[in-house]
Amino acid sequence: MPIPNEHLNQFKEGESGNPNGRPKGSRNLSTILKEMLEEDVEVVIDGKKERRQFQEVIIRKLLKKANDGDIRAIEQIFDRTEGKAKQTVDFTGIVDTRKTTSDLFPDQLKAE
């Protein structure tokens, strides 16, 4: 879909689309999430109310799911602790590296 003409010259050359930038003191999503994960929440453990960091509660739930056999939870745990497994791709038979570009495209690369 083409861009309407009134939007083509929306900003003058050398003029910022956001001259004031992000307001000072504003926090990004990552900062807010980290702060919330560090907050204490009330949980019931073995019938007793206790305060734990929210991130610990999430980890405990993930570990319980893995213990119950949830494959996705197990993958998450190993990906976070050991790193994701590298995936290899086998290119055997796809490209003959002994050929040059002129061998592959003789008609297009004729010397003039």
JOMO-V413183 format. One record per helix or strand of 3 or more residues. SS is the DSSP state (A for helix, B for strand). FROM is the first residue (numbers start at 1). TO is the last residue. If there is no record, write none. Layout:
ss: <SS,SS>
from: <FROM,FROM>
to: <TO,TO>
This chain:
ss: <A,A,B,B,A,A,A>
from: <5,29,40,48,54,71,101>
to: <8,37,45,53,67,82,104>
